[in-house]
Amino acid sequence: MQVLLVEDDIALASFLRKGLEQQGHTVTYAANGEAGVFAAAECQADVIVLDLNLPRLDGVEVLRQMRAGGIQTPVLVLTGRGSVEERIRCLDAGADDFLTKPFSFFELAARCRAMLRRRSAEAETSLVRHGALQVNRLTRTVHLRGTEVVLTAKEFALLDYLLQHRGRPVGRPELLEKVWKMAADSGTNVVDVYVNYLRRKLRTSNADEDLIVTVRGSGYVLTAASNSPTMLLKEPVLPAPFQFSSPALRSVPTAVAA
């Protein structure tokens, strides 16, 4: 397990790092809030242990910035204040679990393992298969016949919506409202542009099979890819610009003091 530890108390951080490493985990350490936000984006941790009382950025602001930046890593908050209001504030900012000081090291390690198990279960239930296409909504990754297809955020949102409504054509007005959050009569060709992008990225070497089919007068429908082992990813060709008609730890004590 890769653990990011964000804690400004050097003695406590050293204690926790030693304990986690003795249990076989890898630990990345950040001594303040700003460093914690940066490390969370760079180190790809499995879990984050975050103290609330940090210099530069406090723990709640660290949480907000991580979640705003798309980092969904489970976070265990360490706090000396166990009030209901404090817990609500942290939950609203994106915390997954809490420990109030003083705490048992072994409980901290167990809570980290539990968060990792929950996230693994969420990832499994977020996995959607459609023919040879596999989409993970939690990690926002796409694979076709085992090969990763790299999509932009909007391309992924479009594919995910078509996948959720597979079996029926989805019209342009509906896609504008649900994917782009725009009025159905916006007078833009953005849907056609992105369908074209997505088609090309999902096109296979089997007679240039298209997985997104146009149903005349109705919209677009996602078909199931066959299980052929070959795939060719092509560079997208840019269409015309958008057009808008309107704008083991014996040596370590089992409790930590506040």
Secondary structure per residue as TSV (DSSP state, phi and psi in degrees):
chain	resnum	aa	ss	phi	psi
A	1	M	-	360.0	131.7
A	2	Q	E	-94.0	119.2
A	3	V	E	-114.5	130.3
A	4	L	E	-99.4	120.6
A	5	L	E	-107.8	117.9
A	6	V	E	-114.2	103.1
A	7	E	-	-155.2	128.0
A	8	D	S	-89.2	-14.2
A	9	D	-	-78.8	106.2
A	10	I	H	-62.3	-40.9
A	11	A	H	-64.8	-45.1
A	12	L	H	-65.7	-42.5
A	13	A	H	-61.5	-41.4
A	14	S	H	-63.6	-41.4
A	15	F	H	-61.1	-49.6
A	16	L	H	-66.6	-40.8
A	17	R	H	-62.3	-45.4
A	18	K	H	-59.8	-46.0
A	19	G	H	-62.7	-45.8
A	20	L	H	-65.0	-40.6
A	21	E	H	-68.2	-34.3
A	22	Q	H	-65.6	-25.7
A	23	Q	T	-86.3	2.7
A	24	G	T	95.6	9.2
A	25	H	-	-93.0	158.1
A	26	T	E	-100.6	133.0
A	27	V	E	-121.1	128.4
A	28	T	E	-106.5	136.1
A	29	Y	E	-117.1	136.0
A	30	A	E	-129.3	134.9
A	31	A	S	-97.4	-4.8
A	32	N	S	-151.1	172.5
A	33	G	H	-64.0	-43.0
A	34	E	H	-62.2	-44.3
A	35	A	H	-64.1	-33.3
A	36	G	H	-65.4	-43.2
A	37	V	H	-62.1	-44.9
A	38	F	H	-62.8	-46.5
A	39	A	H	-64.5	-36.2
A	40	A	H	-62.4	-34.6
A	41	A	H	-78.8	-23.1
A	42	E	H	-102.3	-33.2
A	43	C	S	-93.9	-7.9
A	44	Q	-	53.9	52.2
A	45	A	-	-69.5	153.6
A	46	D	S	-82.0	-37.4
A	47	V	E	-141.7	156.2
A	48	I	E	-122.7	129.5
A	49	V	E	-104.9	117.2
A	50	L	E	-126.1	120.9
A	51	D	E	-79.2	147.0
A	52	L	S	-81.8	-36.0
A	53	N	S	-91.4	84.3
A	54	L	-	-118.0	150.1
A	55	P	S	-76.1	160.3
A	56	R	S	72.3	-60.7
A	57	L	S	-132.2	130.7
A	58	D	-	-75.3	169.3
A	59	G	H	-60.0	-37.2
A	60	V	H	-64.9	-42.3
A	61	E	H	-67.9	-35.7
A	62	V	H	-59.4	-45.8
A	63	L	H	-58.0	-48.4
A	64	R	H	-60.6	-44.0
A	65	Q	H	-68.2	-37.4
A	66	M	H	-63.5	-47.6
A	67	R	H	-67.3	-38.8
A	68	A	H	-63.7	-30.5
A	69	G	T	-84.6	5.9
A	70	G	T	86.1	8.6
A	71	I	-	-83.4	115.3
A	72	Q	-	-107.3	14.6
A	73	T	-	-57.6	134.6
A	74	P	-	-59.1	138.6
A	75	V	E	-122.7	126.0
A	76	L	E	-102.1	119.1
A	77	V	E	-92.6	133.0
A	78	L	E	-103.2	126.7
A	79	T	E	-142.7	146.3
A	80	G	S	-89.8	-5.4
A	81	R	-	-117.4	114.4
A	82	G	-	-102.4	25.7
A	83	S	-	-70.2	156.0
A	84	V	H	-61.2	-41.4
A	85	E	H	-60.3	-40.9
A	86	E	H	-64.2	-41.5
A	87	R	H	-65.4	-41.8
A	88	I	H	-63.0	-41.8
A	89	R	H	-61.1	-41.6
A	90	C	H	-71.3	-40.7
A	91	L	H	-61.7	-42.9
A	92	D	H	-64.2	-28.7
A	93	A	H	-83.7	-13.0
A	94	G	T	122.3	12.3
A	95	A	-	-71.0	151.8
A	96	D	-	-106.5	-28.7
A	97	D	E	-158.2	167.3
A	98	F	E	-134.4	152.1
A	99	L	E	-138.0	130.4
A	100	T	E	-99.6	131.5
A	101	K	S	-72.4	142.5
A	102	P	S	-74.4	151.3
A	103	F	E	-138.0	163.7
A	104	S	E	-85.9	132.7
A	105	F	H	-57.7	-40.9
A	106	F	H	-66.7	-30.6
A	107	E	H	-68.8	-40.4
A	108	L	H	-58.2	-47.7
A	109	A	H	-61.9	-39.8
A	110	A	H	-67.3	-38.2
A	111	R	H	-67.4	-35.8
A	112	C	H	-62.8	-44.4
A	113	R	H	-63.3	-39.4
A	114	A	H	-65.3	-41.7
A	115	M	H	-61.5	-40.1
A	116	L	H	-65.9	-39.1
A	117	R	H	-64.1	-42.6
A	118	R	H	-62.8	-42.0
A	119	R	H	-66.2	-36.9
A	120	S	H	-64.4	-39.6
A	121	A	H	-66.5	-39.7
A	122	E	H	-63.4	-40.6
A	123	A	H	-62.8	-39.0
A	124	E	H	-66.9	-43.3
A	125	T	H	-73.3	-17.9
A	126	S	T	-85.9	-2.4
A	127	L	E	-84.9	121.6
A	128	V	E	-118.1	130.8
A	129	R	E	-114.8	138.1
A	130	H	E	-142.1	97.2
A	131	G	B	64.2	-130.7
A	132	A	T	-86.0	1.9
A	133	L	E	-92.2	132.4
A	134	Q	E	-127.8	124.0
A	135	V	E	-123.8	129.1
A	136	N	E	-107.9	110.2
A	137	R	T	-72.6	-24.0
A	138	L	T	-76.2	-48.1
A	139	T	T	-90.2	-7.0
A	140	R	T	56.8	46.4
A	141	T	E	-117.7	151.5
A	142	V	E	-129.7	134.0
A	143	H	E	-129.6	138.9
A	144	L	E	-123.8	116.0
A	145	R	T	53.8	38.0
A	146	G	T	84.7	-5.4
A	147	T	E	-102.0	130.9
A	148	E	E	-70.6	136.4
A	149	V	-	-111.0	116.4
A	150	V	-	-84.9	120.3
A	151	L	-	-118.9	150.9
A	152	T	-	-73.7	169.5
A	153	A	H	-59.7	-42.2
A	154	K	H	-73.5	-36.6
A	155	E	H	-61.9	-40.9
A	156	F	H	-64.2	-43.6
A	157	A	H	-60.9	-40.0
A	158	L	H	-64.7	-48.3
A	159	L	H	-61.3	-42.7
A	160	D	H	-62.8	-39.8
A	161	Y	H	-67.3	-43.5
A	162	L	H	-62.1	-37.3
A	163	L	H	-66.7	-41.5
A	164	Q	H	-64.5	-26.8
A	165	H	T	-115.3	28.3
A	166	R	T	-62.4	146.7
A	167	G	T	102.6	-11.5
A	168	R	S	-142.0	149.2
A	169	P	-	-68.0	141.6
A	170	V	B	-114.6	120.7
A	171	G	-	-78.3	163.1
A	172	R	H	-59.5	-45.4
A	173	P	H	-57.7	-40.7
A	174	E	H	-65.4	-41.7
A	175	L	H	-66.3	-38.7
A	176	L	H	-60.8	-43.2
A	177	E	H	-72.5	-43.6
A	178	K	H	-87.5	-36.1
A	179	V	T	-95.4	-43.4
A	180	W	S	-97.5	-7.9
A	181	K	-	56.6	40.2
A	182	M	-	-116.7	161.0
A	183	A	-	-64.4	144.6
A	184	A	T	-62.3	-25.6
A	185	D	T	-104.5	34.3
A	186	S	-	-68.5	-17.7
A	187	G	-	71.2	34.5
A	188	T	-	-117.9	150.6
A	189	N	-	-98.2	21.0
A	190	V	H	-60.3	-35.1
A	191	V	H	-63.1	-47.7
A	192	D	H	-61.5	-39.5
A	193	V	H	-60.8	-48.8
A	194	Y	H	-75.0	-31.1
A	195	V	H	-61.2	-40.6
A	196	N	H	-62.7	-45.3
A	197	Y	H	-55.2	-50.8
A	198	L	H	-66.2	-40.8
A	199	R	H	-55.9	-47.0
A	200	R	H	-65.9	-37.1
A	201	K	H	-71.6	-26.9
A	202	L	H	-98.6	0.5
A	203	R	-	-71.2	138.9
A	204	T	-	-106.1	173.1
A	205	S	S	-81.4	-2.4
A	206	N	S	-83.1	85.6
A	207	A	T	54.3	35.7
A	208	D	T	51.1	47.0
A	209	E	-	-59.3	128.9
A	210	D	-	-95.4	131.1
A	211	L	S	-89.8	-13.4
A	212	I	E	-113.7	114.0
A	213	V	E	-106.3	137.4
A	214	T	E	-86.1	125.7
A	215	V	E	-102.9	109.7
A	216	R	T	-53.8	126.3
A	217	G	T	81.1	-3.5
A	218	S	T	-123.5	-34.5
A	219	G	E	132.3	-140.5
A	220	Y	E	-121.9	146.4
A	221	V	E	-134.6	141.6
A	222	L	E	-90.9	123.7
A	223	T	-	-98.5	163.3
A	224	A	-	-86.2	129.8
A	225	A	B	-74.5	142.2
A	226	S	-	-71.0	168.6
A	227	N	-	-95.3	28.7
A	228	S	-	-61.1	141.2
A	229	P	S	-77.4	-7.9
A	230	T	-	-99.9	149.1
A	231	M	-	-154.6	141.8
A	232	L	-	-126.8	117.3
A	233	L	-	-92.8	125.1
A	234	K	-	-108.5	151.9
A	235	E	-	-68.6	134.0
A	236	P	-	-66.3	141.2
A	237	V	-	-96.3	125.0
A	238	L	-	-70.0	125.7
A	239	P	-	-81.8	-170.3
A	240	A	S	-62.8	153.0
A	241	P	-	-59.0	157.0
A	242	F	-	-59.6	145.3
A	243	Q	-	-122.6	123.8
A	244	F	-	-116.7	125.5
A	245	S	S	-85.2	-17.2
A	246	S	-	-143.7	148.8
A	247	P	-	-57.4	360.0
A	248	A	-	360.0	119.7
A	249	L	-	-133.5	57.1
A	250	R	T	-70.2	-36.8
A	251	S	T	-79.9	0.4
A	252	V	S	-111.4	131.6
A	253	P	-	-59.0	152.8
A	254	T	S	-91.7	0.0
A	255	A	E	-136.0	146.6
A	256	V	E	-116.6	131.5
A	257	A	-	-78.8	156.3
A	258	A	-	-65.3	360.0
